[in-house]
Amino acid sequence: MLFGASDSYSADKKMHVTVALNHFGKGLVKRMPRCRFGFIHVVNNDYNHWFLYAIGGTSNPTIISQGNRYFPPVTFGAKEV
């Protein structure tokens, strides 16, 4: 999930998104979700064995992560949330 597709489109600063009640399972790499600009509320999701990172942001987003369950893989480099 990518919210805000361009670093040059600053109108996305007005964006408000909620990502809720999802299961992100084995084999996923990243962008669960990733946000540029805006406000994103990530709540009550289940993250299980991602490859690079679970939640990401660029261009000064506000990200609130609440009530999520993170079960990281055993690989060293993938422990970033």
C-alpha positions, 0 to 999 in steps of 0.5 A: 500500500502506497499513499502519496505516490510523488514527492513533488505532489504536496497536496497529499499533506491533506490526506488522512488514511486509516489502515485497520484490521489487516493480516500481512503474512509471510513473503511480503517485502515492504509498504504495509503501508508506506506514506508520503506526506499526510496523516496515517493511522495504522490500527489493529493489524497483524504483521508476520515475517516481513522482508525489509520493513513493515510501516514506512514514511517519507516527506514528513508524514504523521504515522500513528501505530496503535494496537498492532502485533509485530512478529518479525522474521529471524533474519537480522536486517528485517527487524525494522518496523 
